[in-house]
């Protein structure tokens, strides 16, 4: 289920050359802001929860997820070099699993780890704020990576659709229409984060059972369908 | 034995190769024409005109999403005979910033990344245009496209305000202030979008990078402003730090400029925008950023080989 060569190629496509620096800039910014806030405000649990919830989980994790998830397969399909990969004696789902694992790893490394560090800087994990948001970020990384990897195999405009989902659906509609929050990876992740640590400052609109079931369902279905999609992929040229 | 040929003989023999090529003696349209063509081509391309049906979907959709709320507001104003529009002209772009961000993120890489990826940039420069022409044409095209998507809703609002017989001078003033503000916003966003997407030949990566710069900077700035605002509430004095933080994100920069000079109500937390004095700094920052983006693009395209 895991092919080291495909993993290495995906890893290089995601982090090769200067891309790692750009991906690293976002977490760095979060940590810088955390330091600034700590200096300005001092350790405050509510501020820490607001910052981690608003900036880290709502903005940074989805964006890193979009970059890693679609970046793991999108550019290869885009420039047609995916045929060299597909013509190797490897099962298509295996390619997807490998790419998914790499995408999850990259998303976790660049979003959950900085979230934890920022949480520690902000209030030294008071009321479990840092740990609960880190758990939420870890869970969200898995779902986002699977979802956006699927988008990468389905559409040429995967990045735009991924961003529309993350920013317009989750952030805009989620804040206006309460029903939209049930179908939001962010809320599912918050539910898990809330339950795991029992922190009072991290809340979600979804119950833990719903959240877990939906998270697992989305991840499994997206991965399965991406595998199916790759089996019947027709390489297309640039419009 | 080699026979030494006289030049006259060479000329006589070479006639056999003259198969009637003629030199072009028609009108040469020149550099300005090439620049105009590149401009109109890029502008049409930003709305998917002249491209496949699939690439028309997104820009047109975003354009519709920008205009529909304006139309609804107008309808409500006319129907309820309200005394003023539900939103200020200057505030509309701030409210709809997510859509504008998505538009610039999807169209800026479209304008420059494909030329880089398919290595067609040297072909442009084989025409009588220079680096500055290419950069100017692309910059102007994207800024015009952005101006269209931000100004048309304002026109809709203004038209509706006239239909609803709102105060003419008041509305016209607000409308013109709104136009100036979106013109600045278009230039600024186009510059930022182009600089980022010219750095990478990968379209997808360019889109994500542009949106990351726009949303993360806005998220960071508004979070910090909210915290600074809450802090000053505790201290019981008016906020001084909060407006200055607005310098660090494009949309809050525009917000600051229009609050200081264009009579807008600030969207900053607490509603406290920069004063006129501080507004000068904001305006300088906006103009400096636009000029800086232009300079960076010129530097990027100085090497034609790429």
HADDOCK unambig.tbl for C-alpha pairs under 7 A between the chains (distance, minus, plus):
assign (segid A and resid 51 and name CA) (segid B and resid 223 and name CA) 6.81 0.50 0.50
assign (segid A and resid 55 and name CA) (segid B and resid 219 and name CA) 6.12 0.50 0.50
assign (segid A and resid 55 and name CA) (segid B and resid 220 and name CA) 6.72 0.50 0.50
assign (segid A and resid 59 and name CA) (segid B and resid 216 and name CA) 6.84 0.50 0.50
assign (segid A and resid 63 and name CA) (segid B and resid 212 and name CA) 6.79 0.50 0.50
assign (segid A and resid 67 and name CA) (segid B and resid 205 and name CA) 6.94 0.50 0.50
assign (segid A and resid 67 and name CA) (segid B and resid 208 and name CA) 6.42 0.50 0.50
assign (segid A and resid 159 and name CA) (segid B and resid 204 and name CA) 5.81 0.50 0.50
assign (segid A and resid 159 and name CA) (segid B and resid 207 and name CA) 6.93 0.50 0.50
assign (segid A and resid 159 and name CA) (segid B and resid 208 and name CA) 6.68 0.50 0.50
assign (segid A and resid 160 and name CA) (segid B and resid 106 and name CA) 6.79 0.50 0.50
assign (segid A and resid 239 and name CA) (segid B and resid 52 and name CA) 6.47 0.50 0.50
